């Protein structure tokens, strides 16, 4: 795993941006029951992720024949990822806010967890055949360690969950979320999200093998991806 480096020292990766704000104060004990509070989201996300995979299959054939990801399908899958990221950040992928996630596929810019993926005007027909399984294998090995088995596209174990639980106990006993753990947790989630976007055919930009830590994405808002 590469150490975090300054934004000025790396090649920009603007296709996927993941940002989060650590809310203060945070409840010392609410994190213990967030898995119960989030059950309505888990139920809905189960169905949304089924739809996500169906849409990804349709998009695969659309890209193969037209070199384009239909915009309506792209926006839907982006919405599922945004919803999942907000729920994950509220629960055990971050524990960075006590603000209940909205039931929304939209961007929700006021929520402390934000995600954007630049819409690609054109995608490669050749790489669509191999990037989701062959080209992404090295990243799968890494993010499998980060996120464990996965749950609706997000962590159900692995390093992220371990760090978040450490932060939860620190919060319970010190009333403080360790900033170093927060920066690392967001960096790990950012890496996972970049791989998810690539593997689900939403970008041709290969994810960097780089841990960009911190709440603000070093590349800023996602722009318009260049045609390939």
Secondary structure, 3 states (H helix, E strand, C coil): CCCCCCHHHCCCCCCEEEEECCCCCCCCCHHHCHHHHCHHHHHHHHHHHHHHHHHHHHHHHHHHHHCCCCHHHHHHHHHHHHHHHHHHHHCCCCCCCCCCCCCCCCCCCCCCEEEEECCECCCCCCHHHCHHHHHCHHHHHHHHHHHCCCECCECCCHHHHHHHHHHHHHHHHHCCCCHHHHHHHHHHHHHHHHHHHHHCCCCCCCCCCCCCCCCCCCCCCCCCECCC
